Amino acid sequence: MTEKTWGDTLWASLPVPAILLEPDDTIADITPTAEMFLNTSAKSLRGKPIWDKLMVAVPLDEAFARVRRDRADLFINDVDVGGGNRAPVQCNIQIGPVSDQSGRVLLMFEPRQIADRMDRANSVKAAAKSAIGMAEMLAHEIKNPLAGIAGAAQLLAMGLTGDDRELTDLIVGETRRISKLLDQVEQFGNLRPPLRKVVNVHDLLDRARKSSALGVAARMKIVENYDPSLPNTYVDGDQMLQVFQNLMKNAAEASDATSGGTITMRTFYDVSLRVRKRDGSDTPLPLQVEIVDDGPGLPPEIADDIFDPFVSGRENGTGLGLALVSKIISEHDGWIGVESVPGRTVFRISLPVAPKDLEDT
């Protein structure tokens, strides 16, 4: 492969939006990722002044001059960047000189929403790991005396009538409810490692939709907005189906399922997210699945902790459903995030593409 071909390949493979600028600050080229970020083609941008096509909330003329003068990188954090047909998004910006001494500079920006999702997912994973050990221990220790309490109440009930019998029935009913909760805790801790196969994510979503339409979302409108060209993913189909069913149930309960509402199931391709695996290698997660509801949104006080175990926005909620979802996604080296405002809550899952050698087989 020639040097030019290598350069073209590397440029096209950059995982973050990047723009190459001429000495006069006109656009020489942009990466495919930047085209997607700005929702504008490279052809329409080449040769145009950067400030005609890109909106940045801080003046960068001085920064460009400093980079060219000092031949050193410059970093600017938490800046709103927009342009083309894209609304401003908060980004971290890096400006660096090109090594050929031509006066050209490279402008790269990383959307903060991606970095924030990674930070949150790492925090959730650590919190879940410690909570699992504690939950398993408590579940085991509580179930034995709980069975004794229920048995004693049933024996007492045999010689009681009237109001006294109602009290023992209440004890038995509550102990059974707590026992079911402990069963959920144990399931959370005993989830088996994923058995991955090549899977069409739309098949799983269709099964989750049909199940929800006959159950929790029977009175709701379910909208499918799928990208039919989406490639297969590489996941445990049963576990991922459980994820989608849990998110559909969550969406139905958030939007009053009895009076109606709308759940939107959306898939699309986005090359901007990559994750570092345990072995140190980088893995792209371009397959995006969104479950969107039109409910009141997450309570602000729990929005940042919604994937933590035992955090729930519903009265009498166990707080284990979304924690289990997060755990399954984490075991698949994927990412999950949530954005919520009144009237629109979006749970977004990012998954890998199935390896080509497995697709071929």
N, C-alpha and C positions, 0 to 999 in steps of 0.2 A: 504494500500500500504506500502511495507517494506521500510526501510531507503535506502537500496541499489537501489530499484526501483525508489524512489523519486530522488536520486542523478543522476541516469541515465537519467531520464526525464528532469531534470533541465539542465544537461550538453548538451543534444541534442537540448534543446530549446534556448540556448544562441543565441541572435540575431546578434552577431558580431563574426568574426573568432577568435578562441582561441586555444592555444596549451598548454598542460600540460607537463612540463619537469621534468625529474628525477634529482637527485643531480649531476649526471655527465653530464647534459645537453643533454641527449638523449631524444627522444620523447616518452612519455608514452601514450598519446592519443591526438586526435584533434577532434574538433566539426564538425558536418556536414557542418556548414557554412564555416569553414576553408577548408574542402575538396573542396567545390565549389570555394572558393576564389583562392586556389592554383591549382585547376584542377588536383588533385591527391588524391588517395584513402587513408584512414586511415591505411589500412592494409600494404600498401607499405611504410608507414612512421614510424610506431611503432618500437621502438628499435634503430632507426637510429640517429646519431648525428644531432642536430638541424642545424649546419652550413653546413652539406652536402645537406640539403633539402630546406633551407630558405636563401634568400639573403636579408640582411638589410644593408642600406648605412651607418650605424654607428656601432662601436664596442660595443657589449652588454655584453661581459664577465664581465667587471667591474660592470655593472648594475645588473647582476644576483647575483654576490657576495655581493653587497651592500644590495639587497633585502633580501637575506638569513641571512645576519648578523644583519641588523636593524629590520627585521620583519615588514617592511613598504613598502607601494606601491611606485612605481616610474613611472613618466609620461615623455614621450618623444614625441614631436610634429613634424609634417612635415618631416617624414622619408620615403625614398623609400623602399618598401618591395616587393619582388618577389620570385619566386621559382617554382619548378615543371614545368608546361607548361604555366605559367602566367608571362607576362611582368611586370616589377616593377610598382607599384602604390604608390602614396604618401599617407601615413597613419599617424594617431596618435597612439602611442603605450603605453600600460599600462602593467607593470610587477608587480605582487603581490605574496606574500608568501601563501602557502597552510597551513591551520590552524592545520594540524595534526603533525607539527614539524618534518616532514620527510625530509625536505630539498628540497622538490619539489616546483616549482614556476609555476605560471600561466602567460602566455604571451598572451595578447589580442591586436588586432590592428583594428582600425576603418578606412576604406578607406576615405580619405579626400573628394573624389568626392561626397560621400553621405552627409557628413556634409555640404559641400558647397552648395549642392542642397537645403538642408533644410534652410540654411541661406538666400539663394537667394529667395526661395519661401516665407519666412516670410517677407522679405523686399518688395517683389512684392505685397503681400496681403495688407500690410499697405499702400503702395503707391496707389494701386488701389482704396482702400476705400476712401481716401481723394480726389482722382481725380474724382471718380464717383459723389460725391456731387457737386463739382465745375462744372463738365460737364453738369449735369442735370440742374443746375441753369442757366448756360450760354445758353444751348439749348432752354430752355423755354423763356428766355428774348430776344434772338436773332430772333426766328422764327416770332414773331409778327411784328416787324418793317421790317423784310425781306419780308414778304408778302405784306406790303405796298409799298416797293420799286418795287417789281415785278409788282404790279397792276398799279403803276404810270407809269412805263416804257411802259406797254402795252397800256395805254391810250395815251401816247405821240406818240407811233408808228402809231396810227390810222391817224395822220395828217402828217406823214413824208414819204419821199421816198428816194431811193438811199442809199448813204453812211450813212446818218442820221438814216435811218431805220435799217441798219446793227448794229449801235451802240446800239440802244434800244434792238434789238434782243440779242446782246451780254449780256446786263444787265439782261435780263430775263433768258437767259441760265445759267449764272453764279449764279444767285439767286436760281434757281432750283437745281443746283449742291450742293450749300451750304446747302440747305434745306434737301437734301438726306443725307448729312454728319451728320446733326443734328439729323435726324431720327436714324442713326446708334448709335449716342451718347446716345439717349434716350433708345434704345434697350439695350445698354450696362448697363445702370443704372436700367432698369426695369425687368431684368431677374428674372423669378419666381424661388422659391426654387425648388430643384430637387425632382421629384416624383420617388423614387427608386423602382426598381423591379429586380428580378433575371434575368440576361441577359448573353447570350453567346457573348463574345467580338468579336469573329470571325464573327458572323452574322452582327454586326455593321460595322466591317471592310470591309466585302464583299459588303455591300450596299454602303459604301463610295468609294470603288474601282470602282464599276460599274458606279456610278454617275460621278466620275472623268474621267473614260475611255471614257465616252460619251461627256465630256465637256472640262474642263481645261487641262486634261492630255491626250487628244485624240491622240496626236502624240508621246506619251512617252511610254516607256516600264515599266510596273508595275510588280514587282517581289514579290511573297508571300513566306515568310519564317516563317511558323506558327508552334507552338508547339501544336499538336492536343490533348494532354492530359491536356491542361490548363483548370482549373475549371471555373465555372461561376463567374461573378462579380455581384455587387449590386449597380446599378447606374440608373440614368434617361436615358433611351435609346435614346430619342430624343435629349437631350442635348449632350450626348456623341457622337452621330452621327454627330452633328454640329461641335464638336471638331475635329473629324477625317477628316471631309470634309474641314474644315478650314486649317488643317495641310497639307492635300493633295494639296489644292490650293496653299498654300504657297510654297510647294516643287516644284510644277509644274512651278510656276513663277520664282523660284530661278534657276532651271535648264531650260534653254531656251526651253519652251514648243513647240515652232514653229519648231525648228530644231531637236528636240528629246532629250532624256536623260533617266535616269533610276530612278524610285522611288522604294524603297524597304520597304515593310510592314513586320515587324518582331514582333513575340510574344515569350515570354519565361517566366520562373519562377525563381525568385530570392528572397531568404528569408532574405536578408541582410538589408532591409529597413523597419523601423517602424516609426510611427508618433504618437505624443501625441495629443489626441483630446481635444476639449474644456472642456469636463467633467473630464479631467485628466487621462483617461485611455489610454493605449498604443494599437495601432492598426497596425498589419503588413500589408504591401502593396506589396505582392509578385508578383502580375500579372503585367508584363511589356509589354508595347506596344511601338514600335519604328517606326517612319516614317523617312526614310533616303533618302536624295537626293544627286546627284553628281554635284551640282552647285558650284559656286565660293566660297561659304561660307559667313558667316555674316561679315559685316564690323567691324573691331576690335573695333572701337570707340563706337559701340552700342551693342556689343555682351553681355555685362553684364546687359543691360537695355532693352533687346528685348521684355520682357513681360510687360513693363510699358506702360500705355496708351499714345498714340500719338507719340510713338517711332517707326519709320519705316525705313527699309533699301532700300526701293524702291522709285523712284521718283513718286510723286503724291500719295504715299500711305497714308492712314489715321492713321495707327498705332493702330487700334482698334481690328483687327482680332486676334492677339496673346494675347492681353490683355483680350479679351473675353474668349479665350481658357483657360488662366490662372485662370480667375475668376470662370469658370465652374468647373475646376479640384479642385480648392480650396474649392468650395461649397460641393464637394463630399469627402472632407478630403483626397484627393489624392495629388500627387506631379508631377510636370512637370519640366524637365530640358533640356538643350540643350548643345551639344558639337559640335563645328564647326571648321573645317580647310578647306583650299581650296580643292575642289573636294569631300568633304564629310561633310554633316551637319546632325546631328542626334537629333531629338526631341524625348525624352523618357518620357512616362507617366507611373506612378506607381499607381495601383488600388487595392482595397481590394478584398478578396474572399467573395462570398455570404455566409451569415450565414447558418450553417448546418440545423437549424430548418426551414428556409425559403426554402432551397433546397428540403427538404423532402415534403413540402407542394405543 
